[in-house]
Amino acid sequence: MSLFGREILCLRLPPWKRYYDTRNRLLVARKHRGAEFYYKTIPGTLVRLFTVLWLEPNRRAQAWAFFGGFVDGVLGRQPA
């Protein structure tokens, strides 16, 4: 999918994988990107959310999985 001339990669995933994909992308960026995490990664992740909600058939389950992964990734929550 293309948005504002930029290609957006959006994987078709079941909701449980959407959670881990979102959380893990944010955890890695949080650890390694510094300030870019706040002004590039988080906005880019929100663009990905809108793409997922547009393309995926089970929007409610995808949104719950995405938001769960988003919150855990931003807060740095990871498995014990």
Backbone as a ProteinNet text record, in pm:
[ID]
protein_1_A
[PRIMARY]
MSLFGREILCLRLPPWKRYYDTRNRLLVARKHRGAEFYYKTIPGTLVRLFTVLWLEPNRRAQAWAFFGGFVDGVLGRQPA
[TERTIARY]
85.4	0	89.9	47.6	125	47	117.3	55.8	152.9	109.8	194.4	325.1	315.6	433.1	528.1	491.3	576.8	504.6	579.7	523.9	509.3	392.9	366.4	351.1	434.3	426.4	330.9	231.3	135	111.2	163.1	149.1	7.7	-43.5	-172.8	-143.5	-187.2	-156.6	-282.2	-286.2	-395.2	-375.7	-482.5	-471.9	-362.2	-342.1	-240.1	-101	-78.3	51.6	61.6	-50.6	-51.6	-3.3	-49.4	-5.3	146.5	203.2	347.7	427.4	377.9	445.8	454.3	342.6	338.7	426.7	408.7	486.3	636.2	676.3	818.6	883.4	812.7	866.5	892	797	811.2	919.7	929.5	1034.2	1173.4	1193	1324.1	1353.1	1255.5	1276.5	1299.8	1227.6	1242.2	1384.2	1440.1	1573.6	1684.3	1663.7	1773.9	1759.8	1645.7	1625.3	1636.5	1639.7	1649.1	1527.4	1551.9	1442.9	1359.7	1418.7	1344.8	1222.8	1232.3	1120.2	993.5	1006.9	891	840.2	929.2	881	876	928.2	916	842.1	886.2	831.3	685.6	653.8	515.1	420	450.4	360	350	460.7	458.8	374.5	378.6	298.9	150.2	115.1	-25.3	-74.3	11.9	-23	-47.4	36	18.6	-116.4	-159	-289.5	-401.7	-401.8	-507.1	-505.1	-385.8	-373.9	-432.8	-400.4	-453.3	-606.1	-659	-804	-873.3	-803.1	-859.1	-858.4	-751.3	-732	-778.9	-776.4	-806	-956.3	-1004.1	-1148	-1199.5	-1124.2	-1169.7	-1116.5	-1173.8	-1120.2	-1119	-1222.1	-1229.6	-1117	-1098.8	-992.2	-854.8	-837.6	-710.2	-680.7	-782.6	-762.7	-724.8	-793.6	-760.2	-617.6	-579.9	-444.6	-341.5	-371.1	-279.4	-261.1	-371	-361.8	-292.3	-317.7	-247.3	-97.4	-56.7	84.9	145.2	66.4	113.3	142.2	47.4	63.4	182.5	189.6	300.6	434.2	437.9	562.8	607.8	515.6	550.2	594.4	528.3	563.5	682.8	729.1	844.6	813.9	688.2	649.9	689	758.7	796.4	781.5	780.8	760.1	867.2	828.8	922.2	1020.5
-117.4	0	123.5	226.9	349.6	463.4	545.3	659	775.5	885.6	1004.8	970.2	880.2	844.2	747.8	699.6	604.2	471.2	366.9	232.4	190.9	138.3	93.7	-57.1	-124	-268.3	-303.2	-381.1	-423.2	-571.9	-649	-793.2	-834	-932.8	-991	-1097	-1070.1	-1157.4	-1188.1	-1306	-1329.4	-1235.8	-1206	-1109.3	-1139.3	-1263.6	-1292.6	-1260.1	-1279.2	-1241.5	-1089.9	-1024.1	-876.7	-815.3	-869.4	-820.5	-829.2	-946.1	-965.5	-885	-874.7	-795.4	-649.4	-595.9	-455.5	-434	-516.5	-502.2	-514.1	-615.1	-637.5	-528.1	-478.5	-366.8	-245.5	-218.7	-103.7	-127	-247.4	-275.6	-257	-306.5	-293.2	-146.3	-74.7	67.4	147.3	115.4	186.2	171.6	53.4	25.3	85.3	88.8	121.9	252.4	316.4	434.2	567.9	569.2	695.8	783.2	911.6	1007.1	974.8	907.7	867.8	782.8	713.3	629.9	713.5	834.9	919.6	993.6	1037.8	1117.6	1042.5	919	839.3	707.2	632	497.7	500.7	580.3	584.2	635.7	747.3	789.5	684.7	622.9	519	399.4	366.9	256.2	289.6	412.8	453.3	451.3	486.8	474.7	327.9	241.2	97.3	50.9	105.8	71	101.9	221.2	257.8	168.4	129.9	39.2	-97.1	-146.6	-275.3	-269.6	-163.4	-152.7	-139.5	-88.4	-73.5	-207.3	-284.3	-404.1	-535	-544.7	-672.5	-692.4	-814.9	-839.6	-837.2	-885.4	-891.8	-769.5	-654.9	-527.8	-517.2	-563.9	-550.8	-630.4	-754.5	-837.5	-781	-732.1	-673.6	-547	-465	-341	-371.4	-467.2	-503	-555.7	-641.1	-696.8	-585.8	-497.4	-387.6	-296.1	-254.8	-164	-228.9	-356.2	-427.3	-428.5	-460.8	-460.2	-321.1	-221.6	-83.4	-37.5	-59	-16.7	-89.7	-220.4	-295.8	-255.1	-228.4	-186.2	-49	45.6	182.3	184.3	104.6	101.1	9	-62.7	-149.4	-279.8	-321.2	-447.5	-564.1	-658.6	-778	-900	-1017.2	-1136.8	-1154.5	-1213.7	-1234.2	-1344.4
0	0	0	-69.4	-77.6	-12.8	66.5	133.2	126.1	68.4	51.7	-19.3	-116	-194	-125.6	-8.7	64.8	73.1	55.6	63.5	209.8	246.1	382.8	380.2	455.9	466.9	579.8	547.6	648.6	630.6	722.2	715.6	754.6	688.8	727.7	832.2	953.4	1066	1145.8	1208.9	1303.9	1423.7	1496.3	1606.1	1707.7	1747.1	1847.4	1794.4	1665.4	1608	1592.8	1567.8	1557.1	1688.3	1800.9	1931.3	1942.7	1917.1	1933.1	1830.6	1708.6	1606.3	1649.7	1695.3	1738.2	1860.9	1962.7	2086.1	2060	1984.9	1963.3	1879.5	1778.8	1700	1790.6	1879.3	1968.6	2073.8	2127.6	2226.4	2166.7	2046.6	1981.3	1952.5	1898.4	1868	1995.5	2100.2	2228.9	2283.1	2264.2	2316.3	2229.1	2097.4	2006.8	1929.3	1931.4	1847.8	1919.5	2049.4	2121.8	2097.3	2069.3	2049.5	1926.2	1828.3	1708.3	1742.3	1853.1	1897.6	1910.4	1963.5	1990	1866.9	1779.5	1667.3	1534.9	1529.4	1407.3	1430.3	1530	1548.8	1592.5	1692.3	1740.3	1631.6	1564.4	1455.7	1343.9	1308.7	1205.6	1246.3	1373.6	1424.8	1417.8	1442.9	1433.6	1289.2	1195.6	1053.6	1019.8	1074.3	1052.6	1107.5	1221	1278.5	1180	1122.9	1028.7	905.6	862	748.7	783.5	902.8	947.6	954.3	1011.7	1024.9	889.9	792.5	659.7	585	601.3	520.2	583	712.8	777.7	795.8	778.5	790.6	935.1	1030.8	1170.2	1245.1	1218.8	1268.9	1420.6	1485.8	1631.4	1698.2	1660.6	1719.5	1685	1563.1	1522.6	1603.7	1624	1699.8	1844.1	1908.2	2046.4	2056.3	1963.3	1964.6	1941.6	1848.7	1817.8	1938.5	1999.5	2114	2232.5	2255.3	2362.4	2338.7	2216.1	2181.5	2186.7	2145	2146.8	2289.8	2378.5	2518.6	2582.1	2565.4	2624.6	2565.5	2434.8	2372.1	2416.2	2423.3	2465.2	2611.1	2693.9	2836	2865.5	2764.7	2784.9	2854	2851.2	2914.9	2824.5	2881.4	2808.3	2897.2	2836.7	2917.7	3024.8	3136.4	3247.5	3218.9
[MASK]
++++++++++++++++++++++++++++++++++++++++++++++++++++++++++++++++++++++++++++++++

